[in-house]
Amino acid sequence: MEILLAFLIALATAFVPGPSARRDEGVPIALADRSDPATGLPRIIGGAGRPLVVLDAGHGGHDPGAISPFGARREKDVTLAIATAIRDALVVSGRVRVAMTREDDRYLVLKDRYELARKLRASLFISIHADAAPSNDGARGATIYTLSEVASDREAALLAEQQNQSDRIAGASLSGETGVDRILIDLAQRESMTVSAGFAALLKREASAFFPFRPEYHRFASLVVLKAPDVPSILFETGYLTNATDTAYIASPEGRQQIALGIRSAIETHFARRLVRVAAR
Ligand SMILES: [Zn+2]
């Protein structure tokens, strides 16, 4: 019992961000190859055995996303800069592994974005966006989206029909029998949705000191990019490109750094909690 307790404490202290965590300035990472030549998948940075976070910079290539009336900033550039800042902050503390769906200005269809996370066996998927409300320039603050119940049911049914026997869900082989697979997918998705919602609440709590959230900070939606059944996923709207204050914050290196530190704090706390829970089983 004492040994178990000591183990748990060691685990918890190894993962809970120390006082130095918020002082890091974010060291720029030298960009080597953008993908793993052996697999063609995005490269993973970080020590083996750590949980993997996949960061998805929204939009890209021919899809600019929203365009800010302030400085004509394009959402695709803003999201890439923020995702990169988050990655660099995570690499500095080294508690998780991290990969990005794109590291340059390229277009990826939505399904490919979460399929990359699935293929890499990610433990968390975060799609980064920036909001726009052209008719309400007073709207500001961050919003977190997770998959809605209705969308998840529909998706589970669809997936069950499309699967073949070589497909796997949450590490287990599917049977190829639609009814049984539907249940397996459903279970995996339900677990993912619970974890995603928990992470949304944690993100609000951990990151509120770094940047503002909207009063209704957590919303549910049928967003394609959130539909990986076995990877907890959120879509994070950083703030409004149609709001002058938000745009100035999001577009500045200092603002991005604060956003990165807030999100890192949530990610590291999330995995520290999960490790303690697994060890306690
Ligand atoms: Zn967007």
Boltz pocket constraint, residues with backbone or C-beta under 6 A from the ligand:
constraints:
  - pocket:
      binder: B
      contacts: [[A, 58], [A, 59], [A, 65], [A, 66], [A, 75], [A, 128], [A, 129], [A, 130]]
      max_distance: 6.0
